Amino acid sequence: MINEIKKILESANSHPFLFVGSGFSHRYLDTDDWKGLVSRFAKQAKPDVEFAFEWYRNEVSQTNRGMDQDLPVITEQIEKDYARLFLASESFRPLREKYEALILDGISPLKIGVADFLTELNTRFFTPRHSEEISAIGHARKNVAGIITTNFDQFLEHLFPDHIPYVGQNQLLFNQSYGVGEIYKIHGCVSEPASLILTRYDYDIYRSRNAYLSAKLMTIFLEHPIIFLGYSLTDTNIRMIFNDIARCLTGDQLATLSQRLIFVQRAKEGRPEGIRLNRDSFDSGVIESTGVVLSDFSKLFKGIAALKSSYSPKILRKLKKDVYELVLSTSPKERIRVVHIDEATEMDKLEVVIGVGLTGQLSGQGYAGLEVIDLIKDLIYEESTLDARQVVEYVLPKLGRQISNNLPVFKYVSQVGEEGLEPSFATYIADVRKKGIEWWITNSMRKSRNGKPAITNFKHLCSLHDCSTVKGVQQVLQDIAFIPEQNIDLREVREFLVKVWERFDPIRNKSEQTLTTNFRKAIRIYDWLCYGHKKTPEAPKGKEAN
C-alpha cells in the first residue's frame, strides 16, 4: 500500500495538502467528535436534565434536517443557557476569574468554555495513541505542503511546528499568506476563543464571507493533491466547500480536481485495506475521488515521506516570502545577486536558478537564522538539506556562544574539514577523538552504575527501563554512553531519538530539564558515532528506518 499511495501522490507533481477533521484528533487523542463536544456542553448548560443533548435536539429538530444541520442550531440554544450559568453560578467562578478580560471584551462564554476545555487536553499531545503512526507523521511532515482544518485544538501545530497557523477567515484575508508551510484553521482555534465557529449565527457569518476562502481553497485544490483525514464526503462542511468550488470550475477543471482528491478512511474490523474510486453528486455535477481504506495509517504517512523533496515547506515558504518582499521593495539592490549562466549551462541540471536574500559572496546570511532544533532535525531525520560549510562558518559559532558548544558538529565538520574552525569546537573535537565515547561519562554516572550488570546493546538498555515514562527515557538517553561502541546499532538509536523528539519536544519543552540535558548529550553521542570517525560520512549502519 505504501508504494501505491506514493504513486498516486507522485502523479500530481506537487506535494500534498492535508484536510483534517475531528476524526484525526479523536483517533490520536481520544477527544470528542463534534456531536460529543456539543453533548458535553449541553450537560453543563442543563445539569439537572439527564438527557440534556436529546432535550435540546427535541427543541430544535426538524424532520428535513440531519444531525450535521441540527448541531449549530442546538449549540445556539446551549449558548444562551450556558452563558447564564457561566456569568452567575458559583461553580463557574474559577473560569470567570481566569478569563475576566475576555468576558469584558464580550466574548461568548460558551466559546471561552470550549477553548478552555480543549486547551486542558494539550497534555495528551505527549502521550498520543497509535504512536507508530505519530512517528510516521514526523518523517512525512517535510513533504506536507500545508494543512487545512476545521479542528479547534492545537494538535496539528504540535505535530507540524514549522508550519505557520492562520486562524479564521480574517487572518487569511488580512495577513499575507504564501500557500506553503501553513495551517489554515478555517473554523477558528482555541488560541482565539472569539474565532470559534459554533452556532448557527457563526455559520451564517462564515458563509456570508466565504468567497475569499473558497477562492483560496480552489487554488490549493487545483495545484496540490488533497488528502482528507477525519472526514467523509457526506460531511456537511466538506459538501459546502465542494459545492462552492464546483460552481466555479469547468468540466475539464473538475476532472483535474477529481484526480487530486484522496479520502482516507479506517478499515472496519475484518474488512480488507484497499484503494477504490468514489463518485459523489454535488449541486454542479459529479465529483470523483480516490478512496484509500487503511487499518494502519502509518502506511499513508510513509507513502508521503517517500516522495522526493528538494526543500522543506519551511524553506519554500521563506523563499516565497523573500521573493514577494523583493518584488515590493523599492531598494532591492542589496537583496539580489546575478549568477552567470551561459549557453554551456545545463539548465535541466540546475536545482536553484534564483537566490533570495544573498549578500556578499553568497555569505550564508540566511543560515545565521538557524537554531539548534534545525541542526538536530537535520541529523536525526537525515534530511541533508543544510550546506555543511555554511553551518560551520555561520551557524556553529553563533549557537556555540549561546549554549556552550552543546551541538552536533561532526556531521558538518566531516564534510568540510576543520580548517578555520573556532578554537572551542576544535578543542571539543580533539578531546572526543582522544577519549571516544568515554568523554560523555561523568563520575556521578559511573557511581550510579556501580554493581550493575554491563549493558550489552541498545535493545538490552531499553529493556532495563520503562520507556513509557519520562524517567525511563531519561535513563536510556544517559546510559547510551555505557554500551560498547562496537555493539551500538545506530538505526535503533536514531529511531529512539526520533520518538523522543516527537513525543516530548525536548528542546523547546523545558518542563523536564533532565530530559532536555540527556537528550542533548545523546544527540552529540549519535553525531560522534555516525560521523566522528571519518572525513567522508556514510549513512548509519543497519537497515533504514521506515
BELVENBEL-V388111 format. One record per run of one state. SS is the DSSP state (A for helix, B for strand, O for the rest). FROM is the first residue (numbers start at 1). TO is the last residue. If there is no record, write none. Layout:
# BELVENBEL-V388111
ss | from | to
SS | FROM | TO
SS | FROM | TO
This chain:
# BELVENBEL-V388111
ss | from | to
O | 1 | 1
A | 2 | 10
O | 11 | 15
B | 16 | 20
O | 21 | 21
A | 22 | 29
O | 30 | 33
A | 34 | 45
O | 46 | 51
A | 52 | 60
O | 61 | 66
A | 67 | 88
O | 89 | 89
A | 90 | 98
O | 99 | 99
A | 100 | 104
O | 105 | 108
A | 109 | 127
O | 128 | 130
A | 131 | 143
B | 144 | 149
O | 150 | 154
A | 155 | 159
O | 160 | 163
B | 164 | 167
A | 168 | 174
O | 175 | 181
B | 182 | 185
O | 186 | 188
B | 189 | 189
O | 190 | 191
B | 192 | 192
A | 193 | 195
O | 196 | 199
A | 200 | 208
O | 209 | 209
A | 210 | 223
O | 224 | 225
B | 226 | 229
O | 230 | 235
A | 236 | 246
O | 247 | 250
A | 251 | 260
B | 261 | 266
O | 267 | 273
B | 274 | 282
O | 283 | 284
B | 285 | 294
O | 295 | 297
A | 298 | 305
O | 306 | 312
A | 313 | 328
O | 329 | 331
A | 332 | 334
O | 335 | 346
A | 347 | 349
O | 350 | 364
A | 365 | 369
O | 370 | 371
A | 372 | 380
O | 381 | 387
A | 388 | 403
O | 404 | 409
A | 410 | 416
O | 417 | 422
A | 423 | 440
O | 441 | 442
A | 443 | 448
O | 449 | 457
A | 458 | 463
O | 464 | 469
A | 470 | 482
O | 483 | 484
A | 485 | 487
O | 488 | 489
A | 490 | 504
O | 505 | 512
A | 513 | 531
O | 532 | 546
